[in-house]
Amino acid sequence: MIRKQFYLLLICCLTCATTALAQRTQPYFIKLHTGEVIMANKIQLKSPLFKSNYFLLDDSLSYSPAMVTSFQNNDGYYARIEPGNHPDAFAKRILEGPRIDKFYTSRLTYEGYSYSPYGYGMPRTSRRRVYYFSKDEGPLYHYNYENLQMALGDNPSSMVLLHRYKREKVIDTGVTIVGAGLMALGIINSERTMEGDLKLSPMLYAGAGVLGGQLVINLFRKDKLMQAIQIYNYQVKQ
């Protein structure tokens, strides 16, 4: 029994070691606009404080990001989405399929200035994810219904899911309008009693219930766009 457990432990260790070795020896590269692919064991995107960004290969060779269309390093695979030298010009692949890949990058957005007792404060910023996709290793497009409808148009099953997504969006818009309208009427019809208390209209509660129910449904609703991509890739595999 002890010997059997020892062998199982040994097999697990060898499996983990093999996996780790495969990950360390996977080919890293940068691909230039000229089509040239440069392999390396280590690739870093450097962002010096007072200098331009650059790719550093094997701690010796450097390339301007403006020359690069895509690259693979220990963080994953990245493809260019816009001109420029900054890191946000590349999007990271989060789904690799036989034909459809999905990418994302993060964007810094400004939400106006914060207020303080002494006047305006610093601008408020936040980062949001922006998603893209590519077909057959082609250019990246924004991850939305219109672009996916064109890319997946040759797959009937994917198109069914896209049509469901569109229908759900129309329903969501209608529900939002109804809920907001009920809340607005509820506020208008709310009144104060003789005792000075505020009596809220039932329509205000109804509108809040409609919007709250919609929020709960959306939290548990599956992403139809992602399902359409998965079916497209799965049927290609078949």
C-alpha positions, 0 to 999 in steps of 0.5 A: 500500500505504501509502495503504491502511494509512493509510485502515485506521488512520483508520477504526480511529481513527474507530471508537474515537472514535465508541465512546468518544463514545457511552459518554460521552454515554449517559444517566445517571439515578437512578430514585426510589421515586415513579417519577420518573427524573432524568437527569444527565451525571454521577452519583456516590454519595458516602460522607462520613466523618461524614455520610450517604451521598448521590447527587451529580448534575452536582456540584450536585443531591443525593439521599438513596440511600433515595429511589432504586430504581435508577441508571445511572452510568459504572460501570454499572447498579445496582438496589436489593436492600434498604432503606438508604443504604449502597452495599451496598444496591444490586447491579450488573448484570453480565448484561443480557438481553431478560428475565433480568438478573444482578446482584451485590454484595459483603458484608463477613463476619466470621470470628471473632477472630485470636489473638496472643501478647497475647490476642485480636486484631482480627476477621478480615473478608472480602468475598464476592460475592452474586448476584441476578437479575431478570425483566422488570425486576422485583424482584431475587431471590437467584440460586439453583436454587429462584428460577430454577426459578420464573422460568424454568419456562415454558422447557423447555430451561432447565428441563432444565439446572436439573434437571441442576444439581440432580442434580449437586448431589445427586451432589456431596453423596454424593461428599463424604460418601463421601470424608469417610467414607473419610478418617475411617476411614483416620484411625481405622485408621492406627497406629504401627509398632514403630519409632514411625513412623505408618502411614497407612491406604490408606482415608485416601488413597482418601478424599483421592483422591475429594475431590480428584477431585471438586474438579477436576471442579467446577473445569471444570464449567460453571455450569448456572444461567448456561446456563439463563439464557442459553438463556432469553434467547437463545430470547426473541431468536429 
